[in-house]
Amino acid sequence: MASWFAGLRPLAGARAACELPADAVVSLRMADGGEASFPLLQVQGRQVVAAVPWRKARSARGQAHYPGYFWSATMGGHVIYESRLELARLLLADFDRDVAAIAAQPFLLQARVAGTARRHVPDFLLVHADKSVRVVNVKPAGKLAEPRTAEALAWPGRLIEGHGWHYEIWSGADPVLLANLRFLAGYRRTGLLPEGLLDDILAAVRPGDTIGGVISRMSRTRRPGEVKAAVLSLLWQQRLATDLHGHLGSDSTLEVKA
């Protein structure tokens, strides 16, 4: 982990040699409890993933949001979220095979914008398999039309995109897709089923096969519950595919993915 910070020094009056404001600073909270600050221009996605969340998930009686911890198959551990809407975006990221790493509440961004000192903690940072980075802010769609909210989300986006990262404001997705992913996420842990069973199911899928058809056929020689769990696990792993924008059921058609 320490090698990911090699060649970078904590902020000490450094100035960014690009269009980014010289005072745009990213602060990371380290696992040992310390903090490190760097000019935004110098920060890399892998550094952020190596840090810990800037804020902790907190619960209090009467609060409007529902924070918690989600066990991420991508990270092999828990990732925090601060609302049900954040949990939905986290679920999509965990299902996305192009996402290699996820960091929640990843850093504190500070800069002077239009003469005013501003601070912002994004909701997520995603590092993709191609090393590209996406910073995500989650906000209900009804809030985006509020001028104060729109401005609070806009200025971090300009700095993040100026750094060469992608910036996303997310307000929701197809509810059927999300419902299907919530169900499949129950089968996201690997190592709980024999790899041989997963391979046998993949080899047995024929063109036009349905979930119910494969389970029925394979259950002649295997335990039905184990076969069903294996099919659903393969769908989460995307070694099998089906239309997740439609009702997921025994009549859903399966396709083996390369």
BALOKE-770297 format. One record per atom (N, C-alpha, C): x, y negated, z negated; residue in one letter. Coordinates in steps of 0.001 Angstrom, whole numbers, plus 500000, padded with zeros to 6 digits. Example, Ala and Ser with C-alpha at 12.3 -4.5 7.8 and 13.67 -1.06 7.14 Angstrom:
<atoms>
513190505690492200a;512300504500492200a;513200503300492200a;512850502250492920s;513670501060492860s;512900499970492130s;
</atoms>
This chain:
<atoms>
500827501196500000m;500000500000500000m;500864498749500000m;501935498742499215a;502779497557499136a;503398497212500489a;503667498229501314s;504296497978502616s;503402497157503525s;502098497159503289w;501179496386504118w;501369494890503907w;502035494505502837f;502290493103502571f;503719492708502945f;504463493646503514a;505857493358503870a;505921492200504855a;506849491282504605g;507054490173505513g;506139488994505281g;505210489104504325l;504300488009504024l;504586487483502630l;504639486183502512r;504855485556501211r;503569484900500734r;503325484900499428p;502186484147498920p;502300482693499331p;501144482038499455l;501096480670499929l;502006479765499108l;502827478986499793a;503718478042499116a;503925476842500034a;502839476167500349g;502925474984501189g;503092475283502661g;502868476537503075a;503006476890504489a;501911476218505295a;502222475921506570r;501255475290507444r;501040476183508662r;499772476361509024a;499447477217510161a;499809476514511453a;500482477235512338a;500929476641513608a;499912476906514701a;498643476585514442c;497605476747515451c;496492475778515115c;495342475912515760e;494258474972515563e;493549475165514226e;493841476234513504l;493233476428512200l;493685475338511242l;492810474878510348p;493226473885509359p;494410474393508544p;495351473500508269a;496545473904507525a;496212474391506134a;495064473925505591d;494733474311504222d;493739475473504163d;493495476151505294a;492620477329505288a;493359478487504632a;492870478909503482v;493584479875502648v;492676481055502325v;493240482242502380v;492549483462501960v;493188483963500677v;492368484207499668s;492844484758498404s;492310486176498244s;493198487080497865l;492858488487497666l;493020488840496199l;492171489718495728r;492276490225494359r;492887491627494424r;493975491826493705m;494723493069493794m;494268494069492739m;494605495332492972a;494171496401492076a;494736496250490670a;495891495592490547d;496498495413489222d;495932494207488478d;494923493565489058g;494289492435488409g;494827491090488837g;495916491074489566g;496492489822490035g;495807489315491294g;496209488141491730e;495694487544492949e;496854487116493842e;496602487115495149a;497593486648496117a;496881485798497150a;497476484649497497s;496877483744498472s;497807483558499652s;497211483491500856f;497968483380502094f;497266482408503035f;498005481730503887p;497343480986504962p;496506481949505805p;495326481539506184l;494444482397506979l;495159482958508193l;496008482171508821l;496709482599510024l;497538483853509801l;497995484087508581q;498893485207508310q;498178486482507869q;496923486386507507v;496234487522506889v;495863488574507930v;496067489845507570q;495737490969508428q;494643491812507769q;493855492473508610g;492753493273508098g;493191494345507132g;494310494978507391r;494753496069506526r;495120495564505138r;495587494305505047q;495853493720503743q;494576493636502926q;493520493170503586v;492252492981502899v;491714494316502405v;491804495351503221v;491320496674502834v;492108497209501646v;493384496838501549a;494219497309500444a;493893496608499135a;493186495482499193a;492808494744497989a;491521495324497403a;491036494702496342v;489782495131495719v;488746494019495922v;487455494311495735p;486433493282495953p;486684492026495119p;486440490888495749w;486626489618495035w;485651489495493870w;484421489990494084r;483414489979493016r;483023491408492680r;482564491616491466k;482043492898491045k;480519492902491172k;479974494096491401a;478514494229491452a;477972494114490029a;477035493213489839r;476475492972488512r;474960493125488554r;474413493639487455s;472960493782487338s;472481493028486101s;471313492421486227a;470730491695485109a;469211491767485210a;468559491782484070r;467106491851484048r;466500490666484829r;465574490978485736g;464864489941486456g;465548489407487691g;466739489921488023q;467416489389489196q;466687489795490479q;466822488958491507a;466075489176492745a;466693490265493618a;468012490461493507h;468693491412494371h;468987492715493626h;469281493754494392y;469549495069493832y;470950495517494248y;471963495221493437p;473337495615493770p;473587497072493393p;474698497601493883g;475044498968493534g;476307499419494226g;476519500731494203y;477694501347494799y;477245502421495778y;477785502375496974f;477468503350498015f;478702504197498281f;478533505539498227w;479673506410498536w;479841506459500051w;480959505948500526s;481207505815501957s;482024506997502478s;481501507647503513a;482256508723504150a;483486508166504852a;483379506953505377t;484509506318506060t;485665506086505097t;485361505603503895m;486385505263502919m;486710506402501971m;485856507417501909g;486082508504500963g;485960508029499522g;485152507003499297g;484964506449497959g;483829505447497969g;483616504786496834h;482486503879496697h;482805502486497249h;481805501886497873v;481855500508498362v;480683499770497728v;480926498567497213i;479852497835496543i;478964497117497550i;477737496859497116y;476828496003497879y;476033495186496872y;475512494034497324e;474819493122496412e;473327493001496679e;472831493683497710s;471396493635498007s;471029494835498859s;469742495081498967r;469275496186499814r;469622495928501280r;469587494655501679l;469930494323503058l;471405494598503316l;472270494267502363e;473691494599502501e;473889496109502571e;473119496850501792l;473228498310501829l;472890498845503215l;471890498248503873a;471527498690505222a;472675498456506200a;473323497287506113r;474458497019507013r;475624497936506694r;475816498222505421l;476878499141505008l;476635500540505549l;475389500955505548l;475026502266506089l;475361502352507574l;475044501289508329l;475365501269509754l;476875501331509980l;477630500610509165a;479094500620509304a;479654502003509005a;479103502669508003d;479601503988507632d;479297505018508711d;478210504805509451f;477831505727510520f;478599505452511809f;479144504260511943d;479823503834513170d;481193504507513269d;481365505366514265r;482638506099514406r;483791505178514780r;483499503965515274d;484561503027515629d;485082502258514421d;484389502356513293v;484824501659512084v;485773502566511301v;486994502080511105a;488017502876510418a;488127502537508941a;487717501326508553a;487820500919507153a;486786499841506862a;486307499841505618i;485282498893505180i;485737498256503874i;485649496941503790a;485928496226502547a;484730495340502221a;484225495436500995a;483105494609500562a;483601493452499708a;482906492303499800q;483340491099499073q;484852490956499246q;485326490901500495p;486731491179500785p;487726490119500344p;487334488842500374f;488304487791500038f;487569486486499766f;488301485546499209l;487815484184499038l;488483483311500087l;487681482667500923l;488181481750501944l;487968480324501443l;489039479534501453q;488957478137501037q;489537477242502130q;488870476129502369a;489335475177503377a;488644473843503145a;489210472801503719r;488574471492503686r;487848471315505021r;486550471147504952v;485705471027506136v;485017469665506098v;485261468867507128a;484681467518507197a;484950466741505918a;486160466915505405g;486575466165504226g;486107466737502905g;485404467876502935t;484880468480501714t;485533469834501467t;485970470090500247a;486554471381499894a;485448472434499858a;485624473508500618r;484612474566500706r;485202475901500292r;484328476767499779r;484704478115499346r;483661479093499884r;484122480292500266h;483184481281500802h;483748482686500614h;482893483591500160v;483231485015500066v;482313485777501018v;482842486342502109p;482000487103503041p;481470488385502386p;480508489004503038d;479938490234502498d;480786491463502823d;481247491578504075f;482036492751504468f;483128492363505454f;484171493146505456l;485186493115506512l;485330494536507031l;485244494681508353l;485355495991509007l;486596496013509876l;487411497036509713v;488557497251510594v;488202498393511529v;488311498148512840h;487934499155513826h;489136500007514228h;488833501094514900a;489886502030515298a;490912501376516205a;490500500357516967d;491439499661517853d;492177498526517143d;492039498469515788k;492707497475514922k;492025496111514937k;490974495943515728s;490249494680515688s;489498494572514365s;489201493339513971v;488589493069512674v;487289492305512870v;486280492668512099r;484985491986512125r;484617491594510703r;484301490329510517v;483816489837509230v;482307489668509337v;481580490214508363v;480119490259508431v;479513489521507243v;478574488651507532n;477736488043506508n;476311488527506709n;475680488944505634v;474316489472505682v;473373488436505071v;472326488105505815k;471383487098505345k;470006487392505935k;468938487342505144p;467589487565505686p;467285486590506823p;466598487061507833a;466317486236509012a;465589484950508652a;464706485010507652g;463950483837507270g;464788482722506692g;466000483061506243k;466886482059505650k;467728481325506698k;467871481914507871l;468818481382508848l;468388480042509426l;467092479752509379a;466606478479509917a;466818477323508949a;467180477631507698e;467412476577506723e;468741475894507037e;468755474580507241p;469990473882507623p;471152474133506668p;470885474152505383r;471961474352504415r;472576475738504558r;471713476753504741t;472205478120504922t;472963478259506232t;472416477691507303a;473065477779508608a;474450477157508577a;474581476017507922e;475882475354507846e;476858476142506986e;476350476726505894a;477204477505504993a;477755478753505670a;477030479260506674l;477495480433507413l;478315480052508637l;478127478844509137a;478782478435510382a;480261478120510198a;480605477365509149w;482006476939509049w;482964478113508816w;482610479138508000p;483519480282507910p;483679480993509246p;482583481048510026g;482645481703511321g;483627481033512262g;483651479705512246r;484583478990513127r;486032479310512753r;486315479361511466l;487684479662511040l;488053481111511335l;487148482013511060i;487418483442511273i;487641483739512750i;486807483163513615e;486991483379515049e;488258482683515541e;488606481540514938g;489854480881515286g;491073481704514934g;490905482588513956h;491980483501513553h;492068484715514481h;491107484863515377g;491118485999516301g;490295487172515841g;489569487039514739w;488668488073514273w;487263487832514814w;486445488873514813h;485046488744515189h;484233488312513963h;483147487616514221y;482293487142513132y;480850487506513442y;480167488036512446e;478793488502512651e;477908488035511505e;476745487501511856i;475695487225510872i;474587488236511131i;474313489092510158w;473414490240510356w;472176490070509497w;471007490298510120s;469742490109509406s;468849491338509429s;469311492432510025g;468488493629510051g;468632494387511355g;468014495553511410a;468076496411512594a;466754497162512707a;466641497954513737d;465452498778513970d;465122499571512700d;463953499368512101p;463631500078510861p;463571501590511017p;463213502069512200v;463193503524512423v;464618504077512395v;465541503369513057l;466944503775513031l;467471503810511600l;467198502768510846l;467692502705509467l;467095503822508619l;465813504122508810a;465185505207508056a;465837506546508387a;466133506762509659n;466796508008510056n;468195508105509471n;468923506986509460l;470277507008508915l;470265507224507405l;469277506650506705r;469181506891505266r;468987508374504987r;468198509024505829f;467977510464505656f;469247511249505971f;469881510948507092l;471085511684507481l;472246511430506525l;472248510266505882a;473341509953504957a;473395510928503794a;472310511603503523g;472322512634502485g;473205513815502839g;473648513873504086y;474484514980504568y;475841514472505050y;476278513309504533r;477494512683505055r;478776513235504449r;478708513899503320r;479932514425502704r;480434515641503483r;481699515627503800t;482305516763504502t;482853517768503486t;483132518967503956g;483740519983503108g;482770520782502268g;481475520494502372l;480483521211501573l;479902522416502312l;480145522481503617l;479643523585504433l;480809524254505151l;480719525550505407p;481803526238506116p;482016525634507506p;483252525294507824e;483539524735509147e;483164525722510239e;483285526993509937g;482908528007510909g;481430527938511270g;480579527622510286l;479145527485510548l;478887526296511468l;479553525183511211l;479375524003512064l;479790524312513497l;480915524987513647d;481387525344514993d;480420526301515683d;479880527249514940d;478936528209515521d;477669527508516011d;477200526529515244i;475994525804515652i;476264524991516907i;477401524329516953l;477749523565518156l;477797524462519387l;478372525633519214a;478491526561520340a;477141527130520757a;476170527135519836a;474877527756520124a;473874526789520746a;474146525484520705v;473181524512521231v;473122524600522755v;471897524730523282r;471682524831524718r;471005523563525229r;471100523289526525p;470408522110527075p;468921522141526749p;468406521040526227g;466995520956525886g;466641521487524520g;467608521997523785d;467348522516522444d;466841521416521519d;465990521801520594t;465508520886519565t;466111521266518213t;465985520352517260i;466484520656515910i;465801521909515375i;464485521966515505g;463751523125515011g;464145524408515713g;464356524317517029g;464723525513517783g;466071526067517370g;467051525204517175v;468381525651516770v;468336526244515357v;467615525585514466i;467531526089513096i;466860527463513080i;465783527612513842s;465072528896513894s;465957530000514444s;466671529718515518r;467497530741516149r;468689531121515267r;469369530120514699m;470547530401513886m;470190531023512534m;468954530809512088s;468541531338510786s;468273532834510810s;468337533427511981r;468169534876512060r;469331535597511394r;470499534955511396t;471689535595510819t;472318534746509707t;471772533573509460r;472313532672508431r;471179532223507522r;471526531705506367r;470513531177505464r;469898529909506053r;468569529847506153p;467913528708506809p;468302527349506211p;468364527256504890g;468722525984504264g;470109525528504639g;471031526468504717e;472404526140505077e;472483525699506541e;471721526351507389v;471713525988508815v;471147524590508997v;470045524285508323k;469448522955508440k;470419521880507971k;471068522132506845a;472035521164506327a;473178520956507310a;473605522031507962a;474705521934508916a;474297521116510144a;473090521321510646v;472624520558511805v;472564519065511464v;472041518748510297l;471931517340509899l;473300516728509623l;474210517509509094s;475575517032508887s;476254516741510219s;476035517589511202l;476613517371512533l;476027516125513195l;474772515830512921l;474176514603513446l;474821513375512797l;475064513434511487w;475746512310510831w;477160512142511383w;477852513253511586q;479218513195512114q;479249512818513591q;478081512816514229q;477927512517515647q;478642513520516539q;478775514739516031r;479194515852516876r;477974516399517603r;476798516153517038l;475525516332517720l;474861514971517805l;474047514769518835a;473349513495518985a;471883513733519306a;471058512764518918t;469644512743519276t;469195511289519270t;467974511037519688d;467462509667519720d;467077509243518307d;467914508426517688l;467658507993516319l;466755506769516261l;466324506263517409h;465358505172517432h;463925505695517485h;463784507014517524g;462473507647517479g;462356508511516243g;461176509048516003h;460946509893514834h;461893511087514843h;462603511286513743l;463534512405513623l;462787513580513007l;462670514647513790g;461933515802513307g;462373517069514016g;461656518136513776s;462040519432514341s;461979519440515863s;461187518505516451d;461071518468517910d;462067517510518556d;462981516938517788s;464001516042518344s;464999516837519154s;465275516379520380t;466185517080521279t;467634516804520909t;468462517833520938l;469866517731520561l;470767517730521786l;471906517066521612e;472944517054522645e;474289517171521953e;475145518041522467v;476497518190521912v;477367517062522461v;478046516372521574k;478930515275521961k;480353515795522149k;481032515234523148a;482413515645523425a;483322515179522305a;
</atoms>
